[in-house]
Amino acid sequence: MEHQPLSADALVQKAKEKAPLVLLDVRDEEKFRTGSLQLDGVPLKHLPYAAMLEKNGLSELIATLPPEAQIVTVCTSGNKAEKAAALLREQGLSALSLHGGLTAWREQNGEK
């Protein structure tokens, strides 16, 4: 099965349809504090990609996620988010990255 990144439009549509989504920002703490993607009714979690690679980092995150949720990983440009989504899929979760990351999201939505 192919795992194409999710476009910003598709993410907005899923949120409007009240699909069970969780946004997962995988950037480091410093970048996360500058702001992340916010969608009404969609929970946002933060776990840096580096922490996901540590022994317990991923299992602690997985324990907090609703099993039916589609996880959408977010980073600055989409590269790290795709690696994080692949890691989550290896754990049996439904995960996709946001195509183009926050950079593309902000450009499309007129944010700076």
SETORBA-945264 format. One record per atom (N, C-alpha, C): atom name; x negated, y, z negated. Coordinates in pm, 1 decimal, padded with zeros to 6 digits. Layout:
N
atom / X / Y / Z
CA / X / Y / Z
...
REM end
This chain:
112
atom / X / Y / Z
N / -00084.7 / -00119.5 / 00000.0
CA / 00000.0 / 00000.0 / 00000.0
C / -00088.2 / 00124.4 / 00000.0
N / -00053.4 / 00217.7 / 00087.0
CA / -00130.1 / 00340.1 / 00095.2
C / -00085.5 / 00437.1 / -00012.6
N / -00176.6 / 00514.8 / -00062.0
CA / -00147.1 / 00610.1 / -00168.2
C / -00187.0 / 00749.1 / -00122.7
N / -00103.7 / 00808.9 / -00041.3
CA / -00130.6 / 00942.2 / 00009.0
C / -00106.9 / 01044.1 / -00102.3
N / -00190.8 / 01146.8 / -00109.2
CA / -00165.3 / 01252.7 / -00207.1
C / -00028.0 / 01314.8 / -00184.3
N / 00030.0 / 01364.5 / -00289.6
CA / 00162.2 / 01425.0 / -00287.0
C / 00148.1 / 01572.5 / -00250.6
N / 00225.0 / 01618.3 / -00154.4
CA / 00219.6 / 01759.5 / -00117.3
C / 00291.1 / 01842.9 / -00223.5
N / 00260.0 / 01971.7 / -00224.9
CA / 00326.5 / 02062.3 / -00319.2
C / 00477.2 / 02062.2 / -00295.9
N / 00520.3 / 02061.7 / -00169.8
CA / 00663.2 / 02059.2 / -00138.3
C / 00729.6 / 01933.2 / -00191.1
N / 00663.5 / 01819.5 / -00172.3
CA / 00720.3 / 01693.0 / -00219.9
C / 00729.1 / 01690.8 / -00371.7
N / 00629.9 / 01749.2 / -00438.6
CA / 00633.0 / 01755.8 / -00584.5
C / 00749.8 / 01840.3 / -00632.8
N / 00769.9 / 01954.9 / -00571.3
CA / 00881.8 / 02041.6 / -00608.3
C / 01014.3 / 01969.7 / -00584.2
N / 01025.0 / 01899.7 / -00472.4
CA / 01148.7 / 01827.3 / -00440.8
C / 01176.4 / 01718.8 / -00544.3
N / 01073.6 / 01643.0 / -00582.5
CA / 01090.9 / 01539.1 / -00684.1
C / 01136.0 / 01599.2 / -00816.3
N / 01079.1 / 01713.7 / -00851.6
CA / 01117.8 / 01780.5 / -00976.8
C / 01263.9 / 01824.9 / -00970.3
N / 01306.4 / 01878.7 / -00855.3
CA / 01446.0 / 01921.3 / -00837.9
C / 01541.0 / 01803.2 / -00849.2
N / 01495.9 / 01686.9 / -00801.3
CA / 01578.6 / 01565.9 / -00807.0
C / 01575.4 / 01500.1 / -00944.2
N / 01503.9 / 01562.8 / -01037.1
CA / 01491.7 / 01511.9 / -01174.9
C / 01427.4 / 01373.8 / -01179.1
N / 01335.8 / 01348.1 / -01084.6
CA / 01260.9 / 01222.8 / -01086.6
C / 01175.1 / 01221.5 / -01213.5
N / 01154.2 / 01103.7 / -01272.2
CA / 01071.2 / 01098.1 / -01392.6
C / 00923.6 / 01121.6 / -01357.5
N / 00878.0 / 01242.5 / -01382.6
CA / 00741.8 / 01283.1 / -01348.0
C / 00664.0 / 01322.1 / -01472.7
N / 00533.3 / 01305.2 / -01466.5
CA / 00441.5 / 01359.1 / -01566.2
C / 00324.5 / 01419.1 / -01489.5
N / 00293.6 / 01545.6 / -01516.5
CA / 00175.6 / 01608.3 / -01458.7
C / 00057.3 / 01579.5 / -01549.2
N / -00053.3 / 01539.7 / -01491.2
CA / -00173.7 / 01510.1 / -01568.3
C / -00288.7 / 01593.1 / -01512.2
N / -00328.6 / 01694.2 / -01586.8
CA / -00440.8 / 01779.4 / -01546.6
C / -00569.0 / 01709.2 / -01589.5
N / -00656.3 / 01679.7 / -01493.3
CA / -00777.7 / 01603.6 / -01521.8
C / -00903.2 / 01691.4 / -01519.2
N / -00883.8 / 01823.3 / -01518.5
CA / -00998.7 / 01914.2 / -01522.4
C / -01055.3 / 01920.9 / -01663.8
N / -01175.6 / 01976.1 / -01675.9
CA / -01235.8 / 01987.1 / -01808.7
C / -01159.9 / 02090.5 / -01892.2
N / -01186.5 / 02089.0 / -02021.2
CA / -01114.0 / 02173.3 / -02117.0
C / -01120.5 / 02322.1 / -02081.0
N / -01237.8 / 02368.2 / -02041.7
CA / -01255.3 / 02509.9 / -02009.8
C / -01164.6 / 02552.2 / -01894.0
N / -01161.1 / 02473.8 / -01788.7
CA / -01075.7 / 02506.8 / -01674.2
C / -00928.2 / 02492.9 / -01710.6
N / -00894.4 / 02392.0 / -01790.8
CA / -00754.9 / 02371.2 / -01830.8
C / -00701.6 / 02492.4 / -01907.3
N / -00785.3 / 02551.7 / -01991.6
CA / -00742.3 / 02666.7 / -02072.0
C / -00710.8 / 02789.0 / -01986.0
N / -00760.2 / 02793.0 / -01862.7
CA / -00731.4 / 02906.7 / -01775.5
C / -00591.8 / 02898.1 / -01715.4
N / -00523.9 / 02785.7 / -01736.2
CA / -00388.9 / 02767.9 / -01685.0
C / -00378.0 / 02645.4 / -01596.5
N / -00259.5 / 02590.2 / -01593.0
CA / -00236.8 / 02471.7 / -01511.7
C / -00103.5 / 02484.9 / -01440.7
N / -00068.0 / 02380.9 / -01371.8
CA / 00057.3 / 02377.3 / -01298.0
C / 00172.8 / 02358.7 / -01395.9
N / 00273.8 / 02439.7 / -01383.9
CA / 00392.4 / 02428.9 / -01468.7
C / 00515.2 / 02407.6 / -01380.5
N / 00592.6 / 02307.2 / -01411.8
CA / 00719.5 / 02282.9 / -01342.5
C / 00826.4 / 02261.6 / -01448.3
N / 00937.2 / 02330.1 / -01436.3
CA / 01045.2 / 02316.4 / -01533.6
C / 01087.0 / 02170.9 / -01550.8
N / 01092.6 / 02127.8 / -01674.4
CA / 01139.9 / 01993.5 / -01704.9
C / 01039.1 / 01882.9 / -01682.1
N / 00916.6 / 01917.4 / -01641.4
CA / 00814.8 / 01816.3 / -01614.4
C / 00704.5 / 01829.7 / -01719.7
N / 00685.3 / 01726.4 / -01801.8
CA / 00581.1 / 01735.1 / -01903.9
C / 00441.7 / 01744.1 / -01842.7
N / 00356.6 / 01820.5 / -01908.9
CA / 00217.5 / 01836.7 / -01867.0
C / 00127.4 / 01777.5 / -01973.8
N / 00037.9 / 01690.5 / -01932.1
CA / -00061.3 / 01633.7 / -02021.8
C / -00199.2 / 01671.2 / -01969.9
N / -00296.3 / 01664.4 / -02058.5
CA / -00433.0 / 01699.0 / -02020.4
C / -00527.2 / 01590.5 / -02069.4
N / -00604.7 / 01535.5 / -01977.9
CA / -00711.5 / 01442.6 / -02012.9
C / -00818.6 / 01457.9 / -01905.9
N / -00933.6 / 01515.6 / -01942.7
CA / -01038.9 / 01531.2 / -01842.4
C / -01076.5 / 01396.9 / -01780.3
N / -01108.8 / 01400.5 / -01652.6
CA / -01145.4 / 01278.4 / -01581.6
C / -01259.9 / 01206.9 / -01651.7
N / -01358.7 / 01281.8 / -01699.5
CA / -01472.1 / 01219.5 / -01769.3
C / -01424.0 / 01140.8 / -01891.1
N / -01324.6 / 01193.1 / -01961.5
CA / -01271.4 / 01123.5 / -02079.2
C / -01194.0 / 00997.7 / -02038.0
N / -01135.9 / 01000.2 / -01918.9
CA / -01063.7 / 00882.1 / -01870.8
C / -01159.1 / 00764.0 / -01850.8
N / -01284.0 / 00795.2 / -01821.4
CA / -01382.4 / 00690.8 / -01795.6
C / -01439.2 / 00630.9 / -01924.3
N / -01415.0 / 00697.2 / -02036.7
CA / -01463.1 / 00646.2 / -02164.8
C / -01377.1 / 00528.9 / -02209.4
N / -01430.0 / 00450.8 / -02300.2
CA / -01368.0 / 00325.0 / -02340.7
C / -01221.3 / 00339.3 / -02381.8
N / -01190.8 / 00431.3 / -02471.4
CA / -01054.6 / 00441.5 / -02523.1
C / -00973.1 / 00556.0 / -02465.1
N / -01037.2 / 00642.6 / -02387.6
CA / -00967.9 / 00760.0 / -02336.7
C / -00843.4 / 00727.5 / -02256.9
N / -00854.8 / 00634.1 / -02167.2
CA / -00743.4 / 00599.2 / -02079.9
C / -00634.0 / 00524.3 / -02155.0
N / -00670.5 / 00432.3 / -02241.1
CA / -00568.5 / 00354.2 / -02311.9
C / -00486.1 / 00442.7 / -02405.4
N / -00549.3 / 00543.8 / -02466.1
CA / -00474.1 / 00635.7 / -02551.5
C / -00374.5 / 00716.6 / -02469.5
N / -00415.2 / 00759.5 / -02351.5
CA / -00324.8 / 00833.7 / -02263.8
C / -00208.4 / 00745.3 / -02220.6
N / -00239.0 / 00626.2 / -02175.1
CA / -00135.7 / 00535.1 / -02124.7
C / -00028.9 / 00509.5 / -02231.0
N / -00070.1 / 00501.1 / -02355.5
CA / 00024.7 / 00476.5 / -02464.5
C / 00125.7 / 00590.5 / -02479.3
N / 00092.9 / 00710.6 / -02430.1
CA / 00183.3 / 00825.3 / -02445.7
C / 00270.2 / 00849.4 / -02322.5
N / 00252.9 / 00769.5 / -02218.9
CA / 00325.7 / 00792.9 / -02094.0
C / 00450.9 / 00706.0 / -02084.8
N / 00562.4 / 00763.8 / -02038.1
CA / 00680.6 / 00681.8 / -02014.1
C / 00649.8 / 00581.5 / -01902.4
N / 00680.2 / 00453.7 / -01920.7
CA / 00642.0 / 00352.4 / -01821.5
C / 00703.9 / 00373.4 / -01683.3
N / 00819.0 / 00439.4 / -01675.7
CA / 00884.8 / 00457.3 / -01546.3
C / 00840.2 / 00583.8 / -01474.4
N / 00756.4 / 00664.1 / -01537.5
CA / 00719.6 / 00793.8 / -01481.7
C / 00620.6 / 00782.1 / -01366.2
N / 00638.8 / 00870.3 / -01270.4
CA / 00541.8 / 00889.4 / -01162.5
C / 00442.2 / 00991.6 / -01215.9
N / 00317.0 / 00953.6 / -01226.0
CA / 00214.3 / 01043.8 / -01275.1
C / 00155.0 / 01117.3 / -01155.9
N / 00146.9 / 01249.1 / -01167.8
CA / 00088.3 / 01330.8 / -01062.5
C / -00036.5 / 01395.9 / -01121.7
N / -00152.4 / 01351.8 / -01074.6
CA / -00277.9 / 01405.0 / -01125.6
C / -00312.8 / 01534.6 / -01053.5
N / -00370.4 / 01627.6 / -01129.9
CA / -00398.8 / 01761.5 / -01079.9
C / -00541.5 / 01800.4 / -01117.4
N / -00613.9 / 01857.0 / -01021.4
CA / -00744.9 / 01916.3 / -01048.9
C / -00753.3 / 02043.5 / -00965.0
N / -00871.0 / 02096.4 / -00948.2
CA / -00885.1 / 02221.8 / -00873.7
C / -00861.2 / 02202.7 / -00724.2
N / -00925.8 / 02100.9 / -00664.4
CA / -00916.9 / 02084.2 / -00519.0
C / -00851.8 / 01953.7 / -00473.2
N / -00829.0 / 01861.4 / -00565.1
CA / -00766.4 / 01734.8 / -00530.0
C / -00859.2 / 01614.8 / -00532.4
N / -00990.9 / 01637.2 / -00527.2
CA / -01084.7 / 01524.9 / -00521.7
C / -01087.9 / 01443.1 / -00650.1
N / -01108.1 / 01510.1 / -00761.5
CA / -01114.3 / 01440.9 / -00889.7
C / -00976.8 / 01382.0 / -00924.7
N / -00872.4 / 01451.9 / -00886.4
CA / -00736.8 / 01403.1 / -00912.9
C / -00710.9 / 01271.7 / -00839.5
N / -00761.8 / 01258.8 / -00717.9
CA / -00742.9 / 01134.0 / -00643.7
C / -00816.4 / 01019.7 / -00712.6
N / -00936.4 / 01044.2 / -00761.3
CA / -01010.2 / 00940.7 / -00834.8
C / -00935.1 / 00901.7 / -00961.6
N / -00879.3 / 01000.6 / -01030.9
CA / -00803.6 / 00973.6 / -01153.1
C / -00677.7 / 00893.0 / -01122.3
N / -00608.7 / 00927.3 / -01013.0
CA / -00488.0 / 00853.7 / -00974.3
C / -00522.2 / 00708.1 / -00942.4
N / -00633.7 / 00686.8 / -00872.7
CA / -00676.5 / 00550.2 / -00840.4
C / -00705.0 / 00472.2 / -00968.3
N / -00767.6 / 00536.8 / -01065.4
CA / -00796.7 / 00473.1 / -01193.3
C / -00667.3 / 00433.0 / -01265.1
N / -00568.7 / 00520.2 / -01260.9
CA / -00439.5 / 00490.1 / -01323.8
C / -00367.7 / 00376.8 / -01251.2
N / -00376.1 / 00376.4 / -01119.0
CA / -00313.0 / 00267.2 / -01042.7
C / -00378.0 / 00132.9 / -01076.7
N / -00509.1 / 00134.4 / -01100.7
CA / -00577.7 / 00010.7 / -01140.4
C / -00522.2 / -00043.2 / -01272.1
N / -00465.0 / 00045.8 / -01352.8
CA / -00405.8 / 00007.0 / -01480.7
C / -00257.3 / -00028.6 / -01465.6
N / -00210.1 / -00031.1 / -01341.5
CA / -00071.8 / -00070.5 / -01316.0
C / 00029.6 / 00042.1 / -01320.8
N / -00018.1 / 00166.0 / -01324.8
CA / 00073.1 / 00279.7 / -01331.7
C / 00100.4 / 00336.2 / -01192.6
N / 00211.4 / 00405.5 / -01180.8
CA / 00246.6 / 00472.8 / -01056.6
C / 00184.5 / 00612.1 / -01061.8
N / 00081.4 / 00635.0 / -00981.0
CA / 00009.7 / 00762.4 / -00986.6
C / -00029.7 / 00810.2 / -00848.1
N / -00010.2 / 00938.4 / -00825.9
CA / -00052.0 / 01005.1 / -00703.5
C / -00120.5 / 01135.0 / -00742.0
N / -00206.8 / 01183.1 / -00655.1
CA / -00270.3 / 01311.8 / -00680.2
C / -00194.0 / 01420.8 / -00605.3
N / -00211.4 / 01543.9 / -00651.1
CA / -00154.0 / 01658.7 / -00582.0
C / -00248.4 / 01698.1 / -00469.4
N / -00199.1 / 01693.5 / -00346.8
CA / -00281.3 / 01725.2 / -00229.4
C / -00333.7 / 01868.7 / -00237.4
N / -00464.9 / 01883.0 / -00229.6
CA / -00525.5 / 02015.4 / -00232.0
C / -00538.4 / 02076.0 / -00370.5
N / -00486.6 / 02007.3 / -00471.4
CA / -00500.3 / 02052.0 / -00609.2
C / -00434.9 / 02185.6 / -00638.2
N / -00480.0 / 02245.8 / -00747.0
CA / -00424.9 / 02374.3 / -00789.0
C / -00452.6 / 02484.8 / -00688.4
N / -00561.7 / 02473.5 / -00616.5
CA / -00593.8 / 02574.3 / -00515.3
C / -00482.5 / 02580.6 / -00411.1
N / -00443.9 / 02466.3 / -00356.3
CA / -00337.5 / 02461.4 / -00255.8
C / -00202.7 / 02501.2 / -00316.8
N / -00176.8 / 02455.4 / -00439.0
CA / -00051.0 / 02488.2 / -00506.9
C / -00036.1 / 02639.8 / -00520.7
N / -00141.8 / 02703.7 / -00568.2
CA / -00136.2 / 02848.4 / -00590.9
C / -00124.3 / 02925.0 / -00459.9
N / -00193.1 / 02880.6 / -00356.6
CA / -00183.7 / 02946.0 / -00225.4
C / -00041.2 / 02935.9 / -00171.4
N / 00016.3 / 02818.7 / -00183.1
CA / 00150.8 / 02797.1 / -00129.6
C / 00256.7 / 02874.6 / -00207.4
N / 00233.2 / 02892.3 / -00337.4
CA / 00333.3 / 02956.9 / -00421.6
C / 00300.5 / 03102.1 / -00452.1
N / 00204.2 / 03157.9 / -00379.1
CA / 00171.9 / 03299.3 / -00393.1
C / 00110.3 / 03336.9 / -00525.9
N / 00049.5 / 03240.6 / -00593.5
CA / -00016.2 / 03268.5 / -00722.2
C / -00162.3 / 03296.9 / -00697.7
N / -00225.5 / 03359.2 / -00796.7
CA / -00369.7 / 03385.7 / -00786.4
C / -00446.5 / 03297.3 / -00880.0
REM end
